[in-house]
Amino acid sequence: MKLQVEEALKEVGKSFPFSFECPAAELGEVDDLPWKDATVVVDGAYWFDGNHMVVQGTIKTTGMYTCSRCLSPVSVDRNETLSEVYGTEAELPEDVLPYNGEYIDLTETIRETLILSEPMRVLCRPDCKGLCPQCGANLNDGPCSCPTDKIDPRLEVLAQLLRSKEER
């Protein structure tokens, strides 16, 4: 996923659109990631601002995740923002990435953006009830047969206090 940027260096401020589509496997080591078998689509534009090349766009893909509550498989559409600045100077500022003056290879940037923006928690639906902590049944399919009046042993003291208050 390389951008030929020589033409943009000749015209300050002129925007050049780009679009890529490739299998996620072409991004490098992605075998352990939920979107490893998906297609990655990148759309955006780049321009020369007088000092640096600016690249902005979106990265889209789909991944198969596991619901954090009930462990069901969930397909999640990913739509991430791509925004980077590239420069050729020997001493680059901290927020500017290096490139060779002819082309910018976005492969590693796209891979890093997708990895760093992985969702912390995925739910199959907003009101997912999860699994029963005692028997492991999926509570989205219906209630299980476990007793629900069992009190956490750590809170038993509070339950005794409430019972003693009610007896008075």
N, C-alpha and C positions, 0 to 999 in steps of 0.2 A: 504494500500500500504506500507507494511513493508519489510525491507531488513534485513535478518538474516546475521549479520556481524561477528559473532564469528570466522568463518573460516578465514576471511580476516585478523584478528588480529594476526594470527599465521604466516602469510607470508607477510612480508613488500614488498610493491610495486607490488604484484600480483593483476591483474585486474580481477574483477568478473562482468560479464554482468548481466543485469536484464531487464525485460520487463513486463509492466502491461497494462491492458486494463479494463476500468470500466466505468459505467455511471457517468456523472458529478454529479448527485445527491448524490453519495457516498462521495463527497468531503466536504460535510457539507452544510451550508447555501448558496445556489447558485440560489435560486428561482428568483431573480431579474436580473440575468445575461443572456446575449444573447446565451450563450452556455449551458444553464441549461438542455436541453434535448439531448445533444450530448454525444458521447462516447469520453473519454479522453484516449489517448494512450501515455505511457511514456516508452522510451527506453534509456538505458545508461549503465554506469559501475561505480563500486565503488572500492576503494582500500585503504589500510592502508599505510600512508606515514611515519610511524615511530612514529608520535605523534598524528595524527588525522585521521579520516575517511574522504575521499574525494569522493563526489558523483557528477557525471557529466552526462548529457544526454539531451534529447529533450522531450518536451511536445507538443502533437498535438491534436487539436480538431477543431470543426467547430461551428460557431455561426451565428444566424440570427440577423443582425443589420439593422439599418435604415439609408439610405443615408442622409448625412448632408445637402445636397442642395435640393433634390427633394422629400425626405421622402419615397422613394420606399424601399421595403425590399431587403436586400443584404445578400447573404451567403458569409461568410468570413472564409477562412481556417487559423487557428492560428498555428504557429510553433514557440514555445518559447524555450529558453535555460534554462536548469536546472544546476546550479553550486553552491554547498554548501559544507561547511566543518563542521564536527561534532566532538565534543570532550567530554570526560568524567570527566575532571578535575573540581575541586571545583571552581577555579578562571579561567574562560574561557576568552580569548581575545574577543573583541567586534564583530569580524567577524566570530566567531565560535559558532555554535549552539550546545546545549546539547543533549545527548542521553544516554541511560541506560547501554551501554556496550554490550548488547546482540543483539538488533535490532534497526533500525532507521525507524521511521514512517514518510514517505514522504507526507502523506495526506495534512497536513496543508501547507507545503512548496509548493506543487503543486498548491493548491488553491490560495495561496498568489501570486505566480508567475503569474498565469493567470489573477488575478485581477489587479495586479500592472502594467501589460503590456497591459491592454485594450487599443485598438486604440483610440486616441483622436478624430479622425474624419474619417468616412468611406464614400467613394463615390461609387456610383453604376458603374461609369466609370470615367476615368480621365477628360473627357470633358463634364461632367454633367452640364447642363445649369440651373438647379434648378427650382424654382417656380417664377411666375410673382409676383412682390411685390404688385400689385394692385388687381388682380383678383384671384391669387392663382393657375392658370393653370400650369401644368407641361410643361415647355418649351422644354423638350426632345421629346415630342409628336408633337411639331410644334408650330409656333408662335400663340400668343393669339390675340384678337381683341383690346387690350388696345392701346391708342395712345402712340407713342414712343418719340414724340417731347416735352413732358412735362419736364420743367426744375425744378430742386430742388429749392425751394424758398430761400434756403440759398445761392445759387449761382446766383440768379437773378441779383444781382448787377454786377457780372462779365459779364453776358450776355448783360446788358445794356451798359457796357463799350465797349464791342466788337462792338455792333451796332453803337455806337457813333463814333468809330474809322473808321468803314466802310463808314459812311456818309461823312466823311471829304475828 
